[in-house]
Amino acid sequence: MRLEKLCLKNFRGYADSDFTLHPQFNLIVGENGAGKTSFLEAAAVAVGSWLLGFRGHDSRNILERDVRNVIEFVERRYRELPQYPVRITARGIIQFELAGRLDIEDGRTYESGGLSEKSSSSEKIVQWERSVEAAGGKTTRRGANDLKKIAESMAVGVLNQKPYVLPVIRYFGAGRLWESVRDTTGKALSKHKGKLPAELADDADELEKLLHESKKLSEPFYGYRMSVDKRCNPDDLIRWMGVERRNEIDEEVNSLALRLVYRAIETMLPEIEYARYSIKLRTLVLKYESGEWHTFSELSDGYRNVVAIASDLAIKAAMLNPQLAEQALQMTPGVVLIDELDLHLHPKWQRRIIEDLRRTFPLMQFICTTHSPFLIQSLRTGEELIVLDGQPPANLGQMPIQDIARGVMGAGNTDVSQRYEAMKQAAKDYLEILEEAARSPREAQEEFRHKLAEAIAPYANNPAYQAFLEMQRVSKLGE
């Protein structure tokens, strides 16, 4: 599955807007309040409609907070006027692929591309719509019947042992590592709906939790759990790894799914030697090429963020398409939404994160937002960039990072240009103080620490500041 077009009417800040999407990667940029997150929320409604065909798995409905309001002042009285109907119309391509395999008595062998000669593949263009027609109304399903029927037919086929390749659907919000689990109505939940299961209560022991997780692993569509929930709970992911690792020991056979998760992490983090789940420590452990070991909880937020995304997508691909075996990462399609892809990432990592995702999950379509000029520069073509209220340049790869930061992201605004110059100077001052401190005696270090703190204070919470520091190091900007 992949999205080709998204049309929004009266959805949050969008009165009536149409967007064409790139089949591989889409990066959405714009100033704060331009509608980047709203775009992803609308996309979540669109792709989440696929889950209407899989019972027990929540789709994303249009909520009251999604309704666009027009502000009106009448006789000095302020009013908010909700605008209806609210509509999200999408067009996409659905792949029908039967990924058969050949079983041999002494093992398994796979034909070209991991698929056997009996495999078949076709595509269908589908258009669907979800809407709320009036105040107090519910999100309609009628306009998504074609998509729902396709999903239902594939679900029935899987239950009848037809090896359909199912697409991954996933939405990661900006607060993905910290947000509480919520359903599509905004109410807190665990598992899927309803109250917290006794097995997963805070005071439940680890064995009860593992037993509960083991039962869920046999569900055929486990990979669609929490697909359009914005959060990503690392505890759930690590608990899944623990169950798989114990199964490996019990059955004395390697878990292909667990090995795929390791491979996804290792592909996204080329600086580590390998990733493994430690039964002794009851957590994920990464061994670096330097010989150092770090548990998941010891990682920086940037590393935890990337490891969680890679693990989550790998688990879903492996659980939805076990017939693809070793090639589940390479052969599983899907649509992945990520808000603030540059979240907590050092500028050096921002330069490579897009290619890391392409390499690890080559058939998945990514739709992401960012504030980072480094991510924009790493795109392959201007067609992969969606500039809200603007047109993307065609030669992003050849544009200097300064021009992207000032032109694409600042749009020539005088105030933005002034802030750009001030931030550039602050980055230069910071590095000069750092160099001076390195040449000074130890007793003077405290004074330099105060100078450094003062230099960075105005931009301490600004992710763009780190980008400017990196620009100073890499391109010696301002010299």
N, C-alpha and C positions, 0 to 999 in steps of 0.2 A: 504494500500500500504506500502511496505517496500523494501528497497534495499538489495540484497544479494551479488552482485558483481559489481565492478566498474573498468573499464579498460581505461587507459588514454594513448593516443599516440600524441606526439608533442603538448601537452597542457601545456603552460607555462614552468615550469622547468622539466616536466615529458616527457622523451623521449619515454618510453614504459613500463608502470607499471600496475600491476594488484593488486586489493585489495579485500579481502573477508570481509564482514561486519557482525557484530553481529545483530540479529533481534531486540534487545532492546536498548542497549547503546553502543556507540562507542566514545572513547576518543583518539584524535590524538595529539601526542606530537612530538617535534623535536626542534632543535635549530632554531633561527631566520634565515629565508631564506631557510629552509628545504622544504617548500611547504605546510604548514598547511592550510593557507588561500586558496591557489590554489586548494587544495583538495576539500574544501567546494565549491569553485566556480564551479568546475567540477561537483560536486554532485548537485549543483543548476541547471546546464544545464540538468542533467539526470532527476531529479524529476520534474523540471519545464516543461518537455515534456508532462506531464499529462495534463497541461493546454491547449495544442493544441486542445483538445477536447471540450473546453469551450469557445465559442466565446466571444470576448471582454476582455479576460484576458491574459495578456502577459506571454509568456514563456521566459526563459533565453537563448539567442542565444550565439554562439561562436563569440567573438569579436576579432578585430585585435590585441588588447593587450594580447589576450590569446594564440597567436601563439608563439611557441618556436623558439628562435633565437640561432643559433650557431655563436660564435664569431671567427673571422678569422683575422690573420695578414699576409698580403702579401706584401713583400718589404716595411715593416714598415708602411703599411697602414691598418687601422682598418676597418673591415666590419662586419655587422650583416646580417646573412643569415637566412631568415625565412624558417622554415621546414613545409612541407605539405606532406600528408594530416594531418589535425588536427582531431582527432576522440575521441569521448567519447562513450563507449559501456557500457551498464548497463543491469543487469539481476535483476528482482525483482518479488515479489509476489503481485498480485492484489486480494483483497477480494471482492467477490460478496455477499452482505448481504442485505436482505430485512428485515428491522426492523419494522414489523407491530406492532400495538398496539390495545388494546381493549378499546373502549369508552363506558362508562357507563353513564346513564342519570344524575346521581347525582355526577358525577366526573369521574376520570380516574383511571384505575387500570392496573398494569403491571405484566406480568408473570415473571418467573425466568429470571434473567439477564436483565430485562427491556424489553424483547422481547416477543411477543405473540406466541401462538402455530403455527400460520401461517408463522412465520419467517423462512427464509431459508438462508443457508450460504454455500459458496464454494470458492475455491481459484484456481488461474491459474498462472503458471510461465510464465513470458513474458520477452523477450530480445529485446532491442531496441538500436538504434544508432543515434547520431547526429554528423555531420562532416562538415568541410569546406575543399574542395578538392584541391583548388588552390588559389593563391593570387587574391583578389578581389571577390572571390566567396561568396555566401550566405550559411547560415547554412541549411543543408539539413533536410528535414522532412520525406523523403521516408523510411528511416530506422526505423522511429518511428511510422509507420502506424498501426501496431498491437496495440500498446498502445493507440494511438489516437482513433482508432475505439472503443476500450473498453470504453474510457472516453466519447466519443460521445454517445454511447449507454446508458450509465448511465445518462448522461445529458438529453437525450430524455426521458428516463424512469421517471426521477424526474419531468419533465414538464408534463408528463402524469400521475402524482400522484402516481407513484410507489415509496415506501419509501426506496430507496437505501441509504445505509450508505456511505457517501462520505469521502474520506481521507483529512486530513489537510496537506497542503504543506506550509512550512514556512522557510525562511532564515533570520537569524539575524546576521548582520555584527558586527565587533568590534566597529564601531562608531554608533551603532544603535540608540542611544538617541540624536545624534547631526547631523547626515548626512542629507543633503537635499534629498528630494524625487527624485529618478532617475528611468528612464525606462531602459530597457535592452540594449538600444543603447548608454547609457551614458548621454543622454540629460535630463535636469531638467524637471520635470513635476509635476502636481498635479492631483488628481483623477486618471486617467489612462493614457491617451494620450492627446497630444495637449496642448492648452493654459489653463491657470488658469481660472476656471469657475467664472463668475461674482459673483455668490453667495458666493464664498469662497475667494474673494479678500480681501486684508489686511484691506480695509476700510469698508467692509461689516459689518452690525451690527449682533449681536449674533442671533437674531431671524431669519434672512435670512440664516445664516449658519445652524441653527437647522432645518429649513424647507427643505433645500437642503439635509441634512443628512436623514431626515425622509423619503423622496422619495426614497433614495437609499436602505433603509432597507427592502423594499419589493422585491428587486431583489433576485431571487432564489439562485444565486451563489455569493452573497455578500461576503461570507467567502473566496473567492479566490482573492479578491482585494489585490494588493501589496504582493502577496505570495512570489515572488522571488526578491522583492526589499529589499535591505539589511537593510534599516533603519526601525526604529520603532518610529512613531511620537506620543508621549503621548497626545498631544492636540486632535488628531483624536480619540484616545481611550476614553478620558474623554468626548469629545463631544458626542460620541455614548452613553455613560452612561447617559448623560444629556437627550438625546432624549428618551431613554428607561424609565428613571425615570418620565419624564413628561407624557409619555404614560400611565404609571402605575396610575398616579393621575387622568388623564382624564378618563380612563376606569375603575378605581377602582378595578383593578385586578393586582396582582403581575406579573412582567415580569420574566418568568423562566430563560430567557437568562441572565438578569441582576443578578439574584440570583446565577447563575452558575459562573459568573465573581467574585462576592463576595466570593463564596466558594473556587474558585481557589486561590485567593489572601490569604484567611485565611488558606488554607492548606499549601501554600508555606511559610507563615509567622506565625508559631504557637505561637509566642510571642504577637500577637495582639488579642484583644477580638473580634473585627469585623471590616469590611470595609463597608462603605456606601457612596453613592453620595449625596452631600448636595446641594439642589437647592439654598439655601441662599448664600452659598459660591461659587457655580458653579464649584465645583471640587470634587475629590475623597478625603474622609477623613478616616483616620485609627484611631481607638481607641485601645490603648495598655492596657494590663492587669493591668499596673500600674495606669491606670486612665487618662493618658495623651492622648491628641488629636493632630494629626498632619495632615495637608493637604499634598497632593501629592508633591507640590512644596517645602515643608519644609523637605522632606525626603533626606537622603544622596543619593549620586549617586548609591551606592550599592543597597539600598532599591528600588529606582526608577527603576533601571534596572530590578530587579526581578519582581516587580509589573507590569511593562510594558510587560514583556514576558508572565507572567501568564494571564494577561488580554487579550492580543492579541490572544493567543492560545484558551482561553475560548470563546471569541467572535466568532472566526472562527468555533470552534466545535459546538457552539449553533446555529449559523446561517446556517451552512451547513446541520446539522442534527436535525432540530426541533422535528422530530418524536421521538427522543430518550429522549426528555424531561429532567427529573432530572438526567438521567444517561448519558448525552452527554459527560461529561468529561471522564467517565470510559469506554465508549463504542466506542468512535471515534478513528479510527486508523490514521496513517499519518507518514510523515517524517519531522523532524525538524532539521535544521542546525543552530548551534550557534558558532560563532567565539569568542574565548576567554571567555569561560563560567565563569571563575573566575574574570571577569572584576569588579573592585571596591569592591570585596567581602573580608571581614575580614576572616582570616584563619579559625576561628571557623565555619563561614558560608560555607566556601569552603568544609569543611568536610561533610556537609550534603546536599549540593545543588543537587547532583545527585539523592539521595534518595527522596528528595522533588519532583523532576520532575517525577521520576518513580511513586510515590504515587499519584500525582495529575493527570497525563496523562498516565495511565498504558499501553495503547495500541499503543502509539506513539513511533516510533523509533527515537532516538536522535543520531546525529552525531556532535560532538563538538571538538573544539581545546582548549588547555590550556597550561600554563607554570607552573601550580601549582602541587607540589608533593602531596598536601593534596587531590586533586581530584583523582589523580592516586591511592592513598592508599584506597580511598572509593569505588573503583570498586569491583565488586563481583568476577571477574575472569580475568585472563590475556587475554582471548579471546576478552574482551571488549576494549583492549588497542591496538592502532596502533602506533608503534614507527617507524617513517620514517627513513629508513636506519638502522634498528635494529630489534631485536626480543624481544617481551615483556616477562617478567618473569611470571611464572605460579602462584606464591604465593604472589600476591601483598598485600593482606590483612594482611599477617604475616610479611611483610618487614617493618623495622623501617623507619620512614620518612626520616632520614638522608641518608639511603642507596638508597632510591628512588631518592632523590635530587641529590646524587652524582653519583649513578650508572645508573639509567634509563635516567635521564635528562642530566647528565654530560658525560656519556659514557666513563668515565675513563680518560678524557683529562687532562693533567697536568695543563694547564692554568685554566681550569674550577675548578679543585681541589683546586688550590691556591686561586681563587676567593671565593670558598666555605668556606675555612678556614678563609679568611679575613672577610667575611660577618658574619661568626659565631662569631668571636671575637668581631666585631663591635656590634652585638646584645647583647653579654654578657656585654661589656663595657657600653652600653646604659642602661641596667637594673641596673647595679651597681651604675651608676650616679643617676638614678632615686631613688633608695633605699637610697643613701646617702643624696639626697636632702630632702627626707621625714623626715629624722632625724635632719635636720639643721634648725637654726632659720630663721624666715621670711626674715630678712634683707639680708640673703645670697642667696635667691632664684633667683635673677637676674643673679648672677654668674653661678648658675647651669643651668639656661635656655640657656645661651651661650654654656656651655659644651654639653648640650643635642643636640643643633642645630649643633654643630661641629661634634658630633658623628654620626648623621644621614645624614649629608650633602652628603657624597659620594654615598648613596644608597636611596636618597629621592624619586627617580622616579623608583625604582626597586621593582616590586611586590613581588619578592622572599624575599626581606628583611623583610617584615611583616611576612612571613612564618617562618623565622628564629627567630624572636622575639617570635612568638607563640611557637616554639619548645622549646625555653628557658623557657617559662612559664610552659608549659605542661610537658615536659620531663626533665627539668633542665639540658639541654645539657651542657657539659663542666664542670660540678661540680664534 
